[in-house]
Amino acid sequence: MAMTNESFSSGGQPVSLEVFLPASSGKRPAVLILHGSFDLLPQYRADIVSFAETLVEAGIAATMPHYFESTKADPDIGVLKLIPEKRPA
């Protein structure tokens, strides 16, 4: 499995994007993996990355954006209150 770090802009803010690719080349399906309200904190990261690993084993690419970077939200359950305000970003 190859993993690369990319980035894109959202609301004028840079956002990191982890891309997980199967070893085979050519066209392949891709899945967007979205973390929950606790972001990719160390105690949750391995579980979330395991979704990408399983997809890659099946020949499916996976991408995982660090979308809290665009809103500067702190990961915790309180981030749920920010959804209506931050949804456009």
C-alpha positions in Angstrom: 0.0 0.0 0.0 1.3 3.4 -0.9 0.3 6.4 1.1 0.9 10.0 0.0 0.2 13.3 1.6 -1.6 15.9 -0.6 -3.4 19.1 0.1 -6.3 21.2 -1.3 -7.8 24.5 -0.5 -11.2 24.9 1.3 -12.5 28.3 2.1 -9.0 29.7 1.5 -7.5 27.4 4.1 -5.1 24.5 3.2 -6.4 21.1 4.1 -4.2 18.0 4.3 -5.4 14.9 2.4 -4.0 11.4 2.9 -4.2 9.2 -0.2 -4.0 5.4 0.1 -3.4 3.6 -3.2 -3.4 -0.1 -4.0 -0.2 -1.5 -5.6 -1.9 -2.0 -9.0 -1.9 0.9 -11.5 -4.6 2.2 -13.7 -8.2 3.2 -13.0 -9.8 2.1 -9.7 -12.7 3.1 -7.5 -12.0 5.4 -4.6 -13.7 6.0 -1.3 -13.7 9.2 0.8 -13.1 8.3 4.5 -14.4 11.0 6.9 -13.4 11.0 10.5 -15.8 11.8 13.3 -15.9 14.6 15.8 -12.7 13.5 17.5 -10.7 14.1 14.3 -7.7 11.9 13.9 -6.5 12.0 17.5 -3.8 9.4 18.2 -6.1 7.1 20.1 -8.6 6.9 17.1 -6.2 7.3 14.1 -5.3 3.6 13.8 -8.9 2.5 13.7 -9.8 5.0 11.0 -6.7 4.2 8.9 -7.7 0.5 9.1 -10.7 1.4 6.9 -8.3 2.7 4.3 -6.0 -0.4 4.6 -9.0 -2.8 4.1 -10.2 -0.9 1.1 -6.7 -0.9 -0.5 -6.4 -4.6 0.1 -9.6 -4.9 -2.0 -8.1 -2.8 -4.8 -9.9 0.4 -3.9 -8.2 3.7 -3.4 -9.0 5.7 -0.3 -8.7 9.4 0.6 -8.9 10.9 4.1 -9.1 14.7 4.4 -8.2 16.5 7.6 -11.2 18.7 7.2 -11.0 20.3 10.6 -8.0 22.2 9.3 -10.3 24.4 7.2 -12.5 25.5 10.1 -9.8 25.4 12.8 -12.2 23.4 15.0 -10.8 21.5 18.0 -11.7 17.8 18.0 -14.2 16.8 20.7 -17.9 16.3 21.1 -18.4 20.1 21.2 -17.5 20.4 17.5 -21.0 19.0 16.8 -22.4 22.4 17.8 -20.3 24.1 15.1 -21.8 22.1 12.2 -24.6 24.6 11.3 -22.1 27.5 11.4 -19.2 25.7 9.6 -21.2 23.6 7.1 -20.5 26.0 4.2 -16.7 25.8 4.8 
